[in-house]
């Protein structure tokens, strides 16, 4: 019963988010056909898969955007434990569920400094079980940035709106299972929520 309630709530949130995004879709593009396997985990750099604002300097868009492939195809019975891991949370495994994103939000959103990419939460919800897998990016072995004590919503003289990029693999960071499923994926920070995407995971045919 609880799973059905959660799914109904998620559908409602999805419809509201997509309605807003449909009104703003002429302001941005989500690259298709790019190679997500080359996108590093926990990276804050723009990649070929990152969402793109059509007007990079004077865009009216404010909020969060994500991009990811429609499906990930994995080898059955494989595990990330079979591959080398790196200190930044990445690995050389082909078993990835990578999301690339762009945030264009005010500095004061969470009272953090200009690098707030590490405070964005990326969420994947299994559409069948309603199980949630979520994570922030990991920085030097831990998530989050340090608040700036002199920066608050009450004493900002200039509340700049800046662009931030984020790239995260939910297999490595959130323990998303290597199994076949369909996920609803989005990102959020403060009062902002991204566009919503659907991603299917499946195994290669033998």
Buried (B, 14 or more C-beta within 10 A) or exposed (E): EEEEEBBEEBEEBBEEBBEEBEEBEEBBEBEEEBEBEEBBBBBBEBBEBBBBBEEEEEBEBEBBBBBBBEEBEBEEEBEBEEEEEEEBBBBEBEBBBBBBBBBBBBBBBBBBEEEBBBBBBBBBBBBEEBBBBBBBBBBEEEBEBEEEEEBEEEEBEEEEBEBBBBBBBBBBBBEBEBEEBBBBBBBBBBEBBBBBBEBBBBBEEE
